[in-house]
């Protein structure tokens, strides 16, 4: 039995690179292929954009009501 013919991983289509250039290219491509994917941190949402801030409490009546109307929560 004959082994199936393997396809080359890299193919030079233009130019004549020397052995050092091919080794450097192979090292870069191998490094990129083996690099671990970067985990993205979840973006923190600004409290100013929080939709819950749009919901207002009913206004309070009585002494100090004007002061309580300006405080969130």
C-alpha positions as a Markdown table, in Angstrom:
| # | Residue | x | y | z |
|---|---|---|---|---|
| 1 | Unk | 0.0 | 0.0 | 0.0 |
| 2 | Unk | 1.1 | 3.5 | -0.6 |
| 3 | Unk | 0.5 | 6.4 | 1.8 |
| 4 | Unk | -1.8 | 9.1 | 0.6 |
| 5 | Unk | 0.1 | 12.1 | -0.7 |
| 6 | Unk | 0.0 | 15.0 | 1.8 |
| 7 | Unk | -0.7 | 18.6 | 0.6 |
| 8 | Unk | 1.9 | 21.2 | 1.6 |
| 9 | Unk | 0.9 | 23.6 | 4.4 |
| 10 | Unk | 2.6 | 26.6 | 2.7 |
| 11 | Unk | 3.0 | 27.3 | -1.0 |
| 12 | Unk | 5.3 | 30.0 | -2.3 |
| 13 | Unk | 3.6 | 31.6 | -5.3 |
| 14 | Unk | 6.0 | 34.4 | -6.0 |
| 15 | Unk | 9.6 | 35.1 | -5.2 |
| 16 | Unk | 12.3 | 32.8 | -4.0 |
| 17 | Unk | 12.6 | 32.9 | -0.2 |
| 18 | Unk | 15.6 | 31.3 | 1.4 |
| 19 | Unk | 15.5 | 28.7 | 4.2 |
| 20 | Unk | 15.7 | 31.4 | 6.9 |
| 21 | Unk | 12.7 | 33.3 | 5.5 |
| 22 | Unk | 10.6 | 30.1 | 5.2 |
| 23 | Unk | 11.5 | 29.1 | 8.8 |
| 24 | Unk | 10.5 | 32.6 | 10.1 |
| 25 | Unk | 7.2 | 32.4 | 8.2 |
| 26 | Unk | 6.5 | 29.0 | 9.5 |
| 27 | Unk | 7.3 | 30.0 | 13.1 |
| 28 | Unk | 4.9 | 33.0 | 12.8 |
| 29 | Unk | 2.1 | 31.0 | 11.3 |
| 30 | Unk | 2.5 | 28.2 | 13.9 |
| 31 | Unk | 2.6 | 30.8 | 16.7 |
| 32 | Unk | -0.7 | 32.3 | 15.5 |
| 33 | Unk | -2.3 | 29.0 | 15.1 |
| 34 | Unk | -1.4 | 27.9 | 18.6 |
| 35 | Unk | -2.2 | 31.2 | 20.4 |
| 36 | Unk | -5.0 | 30.9 | 22.9 |
| 37 | Unk | -8.1 | 32.9 | 22.1 |
| 38 | Unk | -8.4 | 36.1 | 24.1 |
| 39 | Unk | -11.3 | 36.2 | 26.5 |
| 40 | Unk | -13.3 | 39.3 | 26.3 |
| 41 | Unk | -14.4 | 40.9 | 29.5 |
| 42 | Unk | -18.1 | 41.7 | 29.7 |
| 43 | Unk | -18.6 | 45.4 | 29.2 |
| 44 | Unk | -19.9 | 47.1 | 32.3 |
| 45 | Unk | -22.9 | 49.2 | 31.7 |
| 46 | Unk | -23.0 | 52.7 | 32.9 |
| 47 | Unk | -25.5 | 53.4 | 35.6 |
| 48 | Unk | -26.5 | 56.5 | 33.7 |
| 49 | Unk | -27.7 | 54.3 | 30.9 |
| 50 | Unk | -29.6 | 51.9 | 33.2 |
| 51 | Unk | -33.3 | 51.8 | 32.1 |
| 52 | Unk | -34.3 | 51.5 | 35.8 |
| 53 | Unk | -33.4 | 55.1 | 36.3 |
| 54 | Unk | -36.2 | 56.1 | 34.0 |
| 55 | Unk | -38.8 | 54.6 | 36.3 |
| 56 | Unk | -39.7 | 57.2 | 38.9 |
| 57 | Unk | -41.3 | 56.8 | 42.3 |
| 58 | Unk | -44.5 | 58.5 | 43.0 |
| 59 | Unk | -44.0 | 61.9 | 44.6 |
| 60 | Unk | -44.2 | 62.1 | 48.3 |
| 61 | Unk | -46.3 | 64.6 | 50.1 |
| 62 | Unk | -45.5 | 66.5 | 53.2 |
| 63 | Unk | -42.5 | 68.2 | 54.8 |
| 64 | Unk | -39.2 | 67.5 | 52.9 |
| 65 | Unk | -41.0 | 66.2 | 49.8 |
| 66 | Unk | -39.1 | 68.5 | 47.5 |
| 67 | Unk | -35.8 | 67.2 | 48.9 |
| 68 | Unk | -36.9 | 63.6 | 48.5 |
| 69 | Unk | -37.9 | 64.1 | 44.9 |
| 70 | Unk | -34.3 | 64.8 | 43.9 |
| 71 | Unk | -32.8 | 61.7 | 45.5 |
| 72 | Unk | -32.8 | 58.4 | 43.5 |
| 73 | Unk | -34.1 | 55.2 | 44.9 |
